[in-house]
């Protein structure tokens, strides 16, 4: 399971260090793509295969399904960390996530999310959801 929160900086070449704990779970190669809420999603190849199956099952005749598939797949790229654990984030993905310097990397069960530190702090501090309210409704989600 991917979990935890880590802070790093992007270097001048557009690379970030993926923490060793998360790299071990991801494997040697993994997929980096646009995420929701102005972050990036990172999936292991095995988890990406599951995502592909779900995307292929979306109805082609539904405008929202086509739009989401385009959004998700057009930005996807296969990555491999170098010996220092660094991964190059393509410019289009850095722009999507508004990543300039400092990043927050979080493990979210089956994926990693990479956030601009500024956007993460804003999101985390201003989230519209009360965690206590969510906890009260976890039974509805089967948890």
N, C-alpha and C positions, 0 to 999 in steps of 0.2 A: 504494500500500500504506500502510495506517495503522500507524505505529510510533512509538516514543518514550515517554518518561515525563515528566509535567509535574505540578507541584504548584501548587494554587490554594486560595483560600478561598471559601466560599459567603457571599454578602452577606446582610443582614438581610431582604431580600425573597425569598430562596431562589434566587438566581441565581449561576451560576458562569460563568467565562470559559472558552470552548473555545479552546485555542491556535490561532492563525491557520494554522499548518501543517496541523493536523487539520481545521479548518473548510474549507480549500481542497479537501481530498479528499472531505469529506462532501457538499458542495454547499450551496445556500441553505436547503433544508428537509431534515430528517432525522427519524428515528424514535428515540425514547427509550423504553426499556422495562425491566422487571425483568430482571436477569441472575442468573446462578448464583453461588454462593459469596458472597452478600450484596453484590453490586455491581450497577451498572446497565449495560445494553448500549445502545450508540448505533450505528445503521445508516444508511447513505445510503439514499435512496429506491430506488435500483437494487438494492442488496443486500437491502433489505427485501422487494422483490418476489420475490427468490429464496427468502427465508425463508417468505413466504406460500405459495408453491408447495409447499414441503416440508411445511408444517403442514397444508395441505389434503389432502396425500396420506396423512397418518397415519390409521390405521384407527379409525373412530368406535366400533367395538365393543370397543376396548381401553381399559380404565380409565386406565392410565398416560398414554396418548396424549391422552385427553380432559383429564386433569388438567394435563398440560404445556401444552397449547394454551390452556387457560383462564388458567393462571399467566402465560404469555408475552403473550397478547393483551389481557387485562384491564387490564394496566398500561401498555400501549403508547399513546404520544401523539406526534403530529407536532409538531415544534419548528422554530423559526427563530431564529437568533441576531440580536440587535439590532446597531446600528452599532458598539457597543463589543465585540462578540463574546460577549455574555452570553446565557445561556439560562436560563429559569426551570425549575427542577425541581419538579414538583408534590409536594405534601406526602406523598402516599402512596408515591411513589418514594423520597423522602428517608428516610421511615421504613423502607422495605424495606432500604435500603443503610446505615441508621444514620448518615446524614450530618448532622452538626451544624455543623461549621465548616471544618476543613481537608480537602481532597480530593486524591486522586492520580488523574490521568487518564492512561491508557495506550492506546497504539495496538496492536491485536492483529490485524493483517492486514486482515480484512474488517469489523472493528468497533472501536469505542472502548469501553473499560470505565472507569466512574467509580466510585471506591472512597472510602470514608471512609479518611483517612490512617491512623488507628489500626488499622482492620481490614486494610488493605493491608500495613502493617508486620508485623502479627501473621501474616498469611497468608504473606508472602514469607519471613519469618524462621523459620517453623515448618512450612513445607510438608513433607508426608510423603514427598515424592518426592526422591530424590537426582538432581540434574541429570546427574550422571555416569552413573547407571543408565539414565536416559531416553535419553541420547545413545547408549548401547550398543545400544538397541533401536529406533533410528530406522529401520533397515533394515526392520524389521517393519511400520513405518508407511508405507513407500514413500519415505522421504527419504534 
